[in-house]
Each structure stands twice: as C-alpha cells, then as structure tokens.
C-alpha cells in the first residue's frame, strides 16, 4: 500500500523508467503552455487595455524625466557660461538702474562699464537671483538658450536705426541754450 501506482507498474515491468521520467518533465511544460494559451483568450480585452495604459504611463514618466534632465542641463550650461564670462565689478561706483519684472533694480558698475552697457557691448544677466555683467556675445548665446536669463541688452544695431529722437521731435531754436 505504501507504493504508488507508478511504482507498482514499474516493479511489474509494465512501465519503463525512462518513459516515466519523460512524462514528469513534459507535464510542467504542458501546464505552462496551457496557461499561456488560455491567458490571452480569457483576459484579452482587459489585459490589453491595461498593458496599453501602463505603456502610456511609462512613456509619460520617461518624457517628464527627460524634460527634467534637459532643464537641469540647461541650467548648468547657463551657470557655466555666466561664471566663466562675468566681468568683475568690485570697484563699481556708478549706479546703473534697470528694470526686471517691473521692478527697478540697481547694479553698481564702473563708469566705463556703464557706457558699454548703454552702448550695447555689455549686457546684464540674471542667474539664481544674482545679476552679473557679461559681454554682448555671451548675452546672445544665453538668449538662444534661455531668453529670460538676459535682463538688459541694448542691441546696437536696433538702437542706431530704431529711434532717432531728434528727427521725430525737433527742438525749437529758442529752447536751446
């Protein structure tokens, strides 16, 4: 009674040991294949929709991660450009007033820098709530990457041709002293 039916058949010589082992190996394979075949037919509408939603959610998350990484890389580029090219203004004694987000800001620069900012060869940029003075070529590069980082840049090409106050509003001869 302790012997299984297979063992009894093996002892009687009606079954071969190789055939029994082969059936043992095939049985798990068949059950796995049966489950795989049954799975798509039984759960096809729900599983397909769920997989599609999961794939879309993964795409959205990957897109958000990529955008965050791009934003971080852009901020690093801006910081590196500004840090490498900012002009020292330690001994600035002339106040240069400009507007940033409808607020008047003041930056102390030298007299030569003041003239160059007004002439368009220098620009004022902002990074991490700090204002710096950089050359105009660097301001153009910064504007390509992020226009909000350039606070004040007087384009000499536009200022020379853009407005001519004397031509628009001539001063009468009796007011000149």
trRosetta pair geometry for C-beta under 8 A, 3 or more apart (Angstrom, degrees):
i j d omega theta_ij theta_ji phi_ij phi_ji
3 7 4.2 -123 -171 90 99 129
3 8 5.3 122 120 -57 122 83
3 11 7.5 -13 -176 -7 157 137
4 7 4.8 98 53 6 74 102
4 8 7.1 -137 97 -5 40 87
5 8 5.7 -53 -150 35 34 112
5 9 6.5 31 153 -16 66 105
6 9 5.8 -57 -149 38 32 108
6 10 6.3 34 152 -21 66 106
6 15 6.8 -65 -158 61 71 166
6 20 6.0 109 -170 -130 124 131
7 10 5.6 -52 -147 35 32 113
7 11 6.4 32 155 -18 65 105
8 11 5.8 -53 -148 36 31 110
8 12 6.4 25 154 -15 64 109
9 12 5.7 -57 -145 41 33 109
9 14 4.6 -80 -167 67 86 108
9 15 4.3 59 126 -4 111 116
10 13 7.7 43 175 -69 31 25
10 14 7.8 -90 -70 52 20 68
10 15 5.2 -57 -80 70 61 105
10 17 6.5 67 -138 -78 121 74
10 20 6.9 -27 -78 -34 118 152
15 19 6.2 -128 -172 71 83 122
15 20 5.9 69 155 -53 126 107
16 19 4.3 87 66 3 94 108
16 20 7.1 -164 90 -8 50 83
17 20 5.8 -55 -152 34 34 112
17 21 6.5 31 153 -16 66 107
18 21 5.8 -56 -148 38 31 109
18 22 6.2 33 154 -22 65 107
19 22 5.7 -53 -146 35 30 113
19 23 6.5 31 155 -19 63 105
20 23 5.9 -56 -151 35 30 110
20 24 6.6 34 150 -23 63 104
21 24 5.5 -51 -151 31 35 116
21 25 6.7 31 153 -16 65 104
22 25 5.9 -56 -153 37 33 109
22 26 6.3 25 154 -14 67 112
23 26 5.8 -59 -140 42 32 108
23 27 6.2 45 159 -37 66 103
24 27 6.1 -46 -148 17 25 116
25 28 7.3 -64 -170 33 32 97
25 29 7.0 22 147 -10 65 115
26 29 5.5 -65 -152 43 42 114
26 30 5.9 41 155 -24 77 107
27 30 5.9 -55 -145 34 27 110
27 31 6.6 23 158 -16 62 106
28 31 5.8 -57 -146 37 34 108
28 32 6.3 33 156 -19 68 106
29 32 5.9 -58 -150 37 30 109
29 33 6.2 26 155 -15 66 109
30 33 5.8 -56 -145 40 31 109
30 34 6.1 35 154 -24 65 107
31 34 5.5 -50 -144 35 31 115
31 35 6.5 34 155 -19 63 103
32 35 5.8 -53 -151 35 31 110
32 36 6.4 31 151 -18 64 106
33 36 5.6 -53 -146 37 34 112
33 37 6.3 31 156 -16 66 107
34 37 5.9 -56 -147 39 29 108
34 38 6.1 22 157 -15 65 112
35 38 5.8 -60 -140 42 28 107
35 39 6.0 43 157 -39 64 104
36 39 5.8 -44 -145 17 27 119
36 40 7.9 18 166 -10 55 95
37 40 7.5 -64 -167 31 29 95
37 41 7.3 7 154 0 61 115
38 41 6.2 -75 -156 46 37 104
38 42 5.7 21 162 -12 77 119
39 42 6.4 -68 -140 41 21 101
39 43 6.0 -33 -177 31 62 112
39 47 7.6 52 163 -42 89 172
40 43 7.0 -82 -128 60 19 75
40 44 5.2 52 172 -84 64 90
40 47 7.4 -116 -121 68 53 143
41 44 6.0 -6 -127 -33 19 116
43 46 5.5 -72 -169 60 77 101
43 47 4.2 68 133 -26 104 121
44 47 6.3 -59 -121 43 15 103
44 48 5.9 13 176 -19 57 115
45 48 6.3 -60 -143 35 20 107
45 49 6.5 13 162 -12 59 112
46 49 6.0 -62 -149 40 27 107
46 50 6.1 25 156 -18 65 112
47 50 5.6 -56 -143 39 30 112
47 51 6.2 31 157 -19 65 106
48 51 5.8 -54 -147 37 29 109
48 52 6.3 29 154 -19 63 107
49 52 5.7 -54 -148 36 31 112
49 53 6.4 31 153 -18 65 105
50 53 5.8 -53 -147 37 31 110
50 54 6.2 32 153 -19 64 108
51 54 5.6 -54 -145 38 32 113
51 55 6.2 33 155 -20 65 105
52 55 5.7 -52 -146 36 30 110
52 56 6.4 29 154 -17 63 106
53 56 5.8 -55 -147 38 31 110
53 57 6.2 33 154 -20 65 107
54 57 5.7 -53 -146 37 30 113
54 58 6.3 32 153 -19 64 106
55 58 5.6 -53 -148 36 32 113
55 59 6.5 34 152 -21 64 103
56 59 5.6 -51 -149 34 33 113
56 60 6.5 34 153 -19 65 104
57 60 5.7 -53 -150 35 31 112
57 61 6.4 31 153 -17 64 106
58 61 5.7 -54 -146 38 32 111
58 62 6.3 31 155 -18 65 107
59 62 5.8 -56 -147 38 30 110
59 63 6.2 32 154 -21 65 106
60 63 5.6 -54 -147 35 30 112
60 64 6.4 30 154 -18 64 105
61 64 5.7 -53 -147 37 31 111
61 65 6.3 32 154 -18 65 106
62 65 5.7 -54 -146 37 32 112
62 66 6.2 33 154 -20 65 106
63 66 5.7 -55 -147 36 30 111
63 67 6.3 30 154 -18 64 106
64 67 5.7 -53 -146 37 31 111
64 68 6.4 31 155 -18 64 105
65 68 5.7 -54 -148 37 31 111
65 69 6.3 30 153 -18 65 106
66 69 5.7 -55 -147 38 31 111
66 70 6.2 32 153 -20 65 106
67 70 5.6 -52 -144 37 32 111
67 71 6.3 34 154 -21 64 105
68 71 5.7 -52 -146 36 31 112
68 72 6.3 31 154 -19 63 107
69 72 5.7 -54 -147 37 31 112
69 73 6.3 31 153 -19 65 106
70 73 5.7 -55 -146 38 31 111
70 74 6.3 33 154 -21 65 106
71 74 5.7 -53 -148 35 30 112
71 75 6.5 31 153 -18 63 104
72 75 5.8 -51 -149 35 32 111
72 76 6.5 33 151 -19 63 105
73 76 5.6 -54 -150 36 33 113
73 77 6.5 36 151 -21 65 103
74 77 5.6 -51 -149 34 33 113
74 78 6.4 34 153 -19 65 103
74 145 6.0 169 -156 179 98 109
74 146 6.5 113 162 -48 119 118
75 78 5.7 -51 -147 36 32 112
75 79 6.3 32 155 -18 65 107
76 79 5.7 -54 -145 38 31 111
76 80 6.2 30 156 -19 64 108
77 80 5.8 -58 -147 38 28 110
77 81 6.3 28 156 -18 65 107
77 145 6.2 -142 103 -144 127 159
78 81 5.9 -57 -148 36 29 109
78 82 6.3 21 158 -13 65 110
78 127 5.9 175 136 -110 109 126
78 142 6.4 81 -131 -134 87 93
78 145 6.2 -165 -75 108 91 139
78 146 6.0 -22 -84 28 136 131
78 149 5.6 -142 -151 -104 133 163
79 82 6.0 -60 -146 41 28 107
79 83 6.0 23 160 -16 66 113
79 127 5.9 156 -97 174 66 145
79 128 7.6 43 -103 -18 106 117
80 83 5.9 -55 -137 40 27 108
80 84 6.0 20 164 -15 63 114
81 84 6.2 -64 -145 40 22 105
81 85 6.2 -21 171 17 61 119
81 134 7.9 42 141 -142 88 157
81 138 6.0 160 170 -162 104 103
81 141 6.2 -153 -148 106 148 124
81 142 6.1 -179 108 -77 145 92
82 85 6.7 -85 -140 53 21 86
82 86 5.7 36 170 -52 68 105
82 125 5.9 -138 -111 99 115 137
82 127 5.1 -164 22 0 170 149
82 132 5.7 113 -173 61 107 148
82 134 6.4 -98 -129 -64 65 139
82 138 7.8 130 -93 160 47 129
82 142 7.3 64 -65 -95 89 134
82 149 7.8 -121 -61 173 128 128
83 86 6.5 -31 -126 1 21 112
85 134 5.0 59 115 -143 105 106
85 135 6.3 -88 174 20 118 94
85 138 4.5 175 118 -95 159 159
86 132 4.2 -57 -126 -179 123 132
86 133 6.6 98 -158 62 75 51
86 134 5.6 -61 -99 -80 52 85
87 113 6.9 173 111 -114 145 126
87 122 7.1 -45 6 -134 148 128
87 132 7.7 143 36 174 62 86
87 133 4.8 -50 47 93 108 100
87 134 6.7 173 -9 -97 88 33
87 135 7.6 108 -46 -44 113 70
89 92 4.3 14 173 -40 93 125
89 107 7.5 11 133 166 164 97
89 108 6.7 150 150 97 116 68
89 109 5.1 -60 -141 -113 128 66
89 110 6.9 -144 -137 -14 77 81
89 113 6.6 -57 -109 18 106 176
89 133 6.0 90 -48 19 130 126
91 110 6.6 35 92 -80 84 103
92 107 7.6 -42 151 149 163 68
92 108 3.7 139 110 134 118 80
92 109 4.3 -52 -133 -106 126 12
92 110 5.4 -102 -109 -45 64 53
92 113 7.1 -55 -110 49 105 140
93 108 6.7 27 -83 -173 11 107
93 110 7.0 41 24 -115 76 51
93 111 7.6 -21 64 -39 92 83
94 108 6.9 141 69 -155 36 63
94 109 5.9 -42 70 73 90 66
94 110 6.6 58 22 177 106 15
94 111 5.2 108 -24 -81 145 61
94 113 7.9 173 59 64 116 90
94 114 4.8 -54 105 -46 141 144
95 106 5.1 -20 -164 -164 109 110
95 107 7.4 132 -157 67 58 35
95 108 5.7 -37 -95 -95 59 69
96 106 7.2 143 70 -157 44 56
96 107 5.0 -29 63 68 97 88
96 108 7.5 162 13 -99 78 17
96 109 5.2 7 -10 19 124 116
96 113 7.8 -95 -37 113 143 97
96 114 5.4 -169 -78 -116 111 87
96 117 6.1 37 -148 69 155 158
96 124 7.7 -172 111 -65 133 138
97 104 5.8 -3 -170 -173 106 105
97 105 7.2 156 -152 80 56 43
97 106 5.4 -25 -97 -99 71 74
98 104 7.5 155 84 -151 25 60
98 105 5.7 -25 70 62 75 91
98 107 7.1 -6 18 9 109 111
98 124 6.1 165 36 49 166 157
98 151 6.5 101 126 135 137 112
98 152 4.7 -67 -154 -59 151 148
99 102 6.5 5 -177 -112 116 19
99 103 6.6 144 -154 69 70 33
99 104 5.7 -43 -95 -94 71 54
99 105 7.0 135 -121 12 19 83
100 103 5.9 -34 70 63 69 87
100 105 5.0 13 14 -11 113 132
100 126 6.7 101 -140 -53 144 149
100 131 7.9 -132 -48 -85 155 122
100 151 5.1 -28 -99 -147 108 123
105 131 6.7 141 148 -47 143 154
105 151 7.9 -31 47 172 145 150
107 124 6.4 174 12 -124 165 134
107 131 5.3 -103 -92 109 128 139
107 133 7.4 143 151 -52 143 104
109 113 3.9 -112 168 92 120 128
109 114 5.4 155 88 -59 114 74
109 117 7.0 91 72 -17 170 136
109 133 6.4 82 -107 -49 128 154
110 113 4.6 94 53 8 79 103
110 114 7.0 -134 96 -10 42 86
111 114 5.5 -48 -149 30 33 117
111 115 6.6 32 153 -17 64 103
112 115 5.9 -55 -153 36 33 110
112 116 6.4 28 151 -16 66 109
113 116 5.6 -57 -145 41 34 110
113 117 6.2 38 155 -23 68 103
113 122 6.2 -37 -158 44 76 170
113 133 6.1 26 -167 170 127 167
114 117 6.0 -52 -148 32 27 110
114 118 6.5 21 155 -11 61 109
115 118 5.9 -59 -149 41 30 108
115 119 6.0 24 154 -16 65 115
116 119 5.5 -58 -139 44 31 110
116 121 4.5 -71 -165 66 92 104
116 122 4.3 65 122 0 107 112
117 120 8.0 57 177 -58 25 21
117 121 8.0 -84 -68 58 24 63
117 122 4.7 -56 -79 79 63 105
117 123 7.2 131 -132 -93 79 22
117 124 6.7 35 -139 -36 126 95
117 133 6.9 -78 -80 -134 115 117
117 152 7.1 35 -174 117 110 121
117 154 7.0 97 158 13 55 116
118 154 6.4 18 -163 23 28 162
119 154 7.1 148 93 87 14 128
119 156 6.5 13 162 -93 65 112
120 136 6.2 46 155 -97 67 141
120 153 7.3 65 -140 175 73 66
120 154 4.3 -107 -82 96 80 85
120 155 5.8 72 -138 -156 130 10
120 156 3.6 -167 70 -50 154 85
120 159 6.4 -161 -51 17 133 135
121 135 7.1 -40 161 -149 70 72
121 136 5.4 -98 -158 -19 32 122
121 156 7.4 29 -53 -43 65 132
122 133 5.4 12 174 -177 123 103
122 134 7.0 155 -159 80 76 29
122 135 6.3 -63 -109 -112 63 36
122 136 6.5 -95 -78 -47 15 77
123 133 7.3 159 79 -151 36 59
123 134 5.8 -27 64 66 86 79
123 135 7.5 23 18 124 87 17
123 136 5.7 110 -24 -103 105 56
123 138 7.6 -153 46 76 115 83
123 139 3.5 54 38 -80 156 150
123 150 6.0 -22 161 -150 136 101
123 151 8.0 149 165 54 87 65
123 152 6.3 -179 -162 94 70 60
123 153 3.9 -3 -123 -98 122 88
123 154 7.8 -172 -100 18 78 59
124 131 5.7 -2 -175 -170 104 108
124 132 7.3 156 -153 79 59 34
124 133 5.9 -34 -98 -96 64 67
124 150 7.9 111 83 -166 50 58
124 151 4.9 -54 106 68 96 107
124 152 4.2 27 43 47 108 102
124 153 7.6 -150 35 -59 59 61
125 131 7.2 154 80 -151 37 58
125 132 5.6 -25 64 64 87 85
125 133 7.8 148 18 -103 78 18
125 134 5.5 1 5 12 125 120
125 138 7.9 -84 -27 118 147 104
125 139 6.4 -159 -61 -108 112 83
125 142 5.9 -14 -120 130 140 172
125 149 5.5 17 -164 149 101 84
125 150 5.4 -44 -106 -106 85 51
125 151 6.2 160 -121 8 23 87
126 129 7.2 8 -175 -110 103 17
126 130 7.0 153 -152 73 62 38
126 131 5.5 -30 -95 -95 77 66
126 132 7.8 157 -92 19 29 73
126 149 6.1 -150 62 -157 66 53
126 151 4.9 78 -20 -45 107 119
127 130 6.1 -30 71 60 63 88
127 132 7.1 -18 25 12 100 118
127 149 6.2 23 -74 -146 83 108
131 151 6.7 -45 -123 21 103 154
134 138 4.3 -91 156 84 123 133
134 139 5.9 154 87 -55 107 80
134 142 7.5 93 75 -16 153 140
135 138 5.0 93 63 8 79 102
135 139 7.2 -138 103 -7 43 89
136 139 5.3 -52 -149 34 38 117
136 140 6.6 44 152 -23 67 98
136 153 6.8 119 -130 -152 80 106
137 140 5.8 -48 -156 29 34 113
137 141 6.9 32 148 -15 63 103
138 141 5.5 -52 -152 37 39 112
138 142 6.2 39 149 -19 68 105
139 142 5.6 -53 -144 39 33 112
139 143 6.2 38 154 -24 65 104
139 150 5.2 92 -162 -120 91 124
139 153 4.8 153 163 -103 147 134
140 143 5.6 -51 -145 33 30 113
140 144 6.7 36 153 -23 61 100
141 144 5.8 -50 -155 28 33 114
141 145 6.9 19 152 -8 63 107
142 145 5.9 -64 -153 43 35 104
142 146 6.6 -48 175 56 71 76
142 149 5.1 -107 171 91 114 123
142 150 5.4 135 101 -57 115 98
143 146 7.7 -96 -133 76 21 36
143 147 5.3 39 -155 -109 70 65
143 149 7.7 -143 -81 61 43 89
143 150 4.9 -20 -77 -4 88 146
143 153 7.3 -74 -60 20 131 161
145 149 7.5 -3 85 22 96 137
146 149 4.5 70 96 -10 107 111
147 150 6.4 -60 -165 35 46 102
150 153 5.2 -16 173 -20 123 124
154 159 5.7 21 175 -46 98 143
155 158 4.2 52 87 20 114 108
155 159 6.3 161 80 -15 58 88
156 159 5.8 -57 -134 41 31 107
156 160 6.1 31 167 -21 66 108
157 160 6.4 -58 -148 33 23 106
157 161 6.8 -14 166 16 58 111
158 161 6.6 -77 -143 55 28 86
158 162 4.5 35 168 -40 70 129
159 162 5.7 -42 -105 34 21 116
159 163 7.2 -40 -154 36 52 90
163 168 7.4 -40 -164 -11 80 138
164 167 4.1 27 112 21 117 116
164 168 6.4 141 85 -15 68 90
165 168 6.0 -64 -144 43 31 105
165 169 6.0 -32 179 41 70 102
166 169 7.2 -81 -128 67 19 63
166 170 6.5 49 178 -105 62 56
166 171 7.2 -52 -133 -5 80 94
167 170 7.4 4 -140 -65 19 82
171 175 5.6 -116 178 76 94 118
171 176 6.0 98 126 -62 124 95
172 175 5.0 85 68 4 87 105
172 176 7.8 -153 95 -16 49 83
173 176 6.1 -52 -156 20 40 111
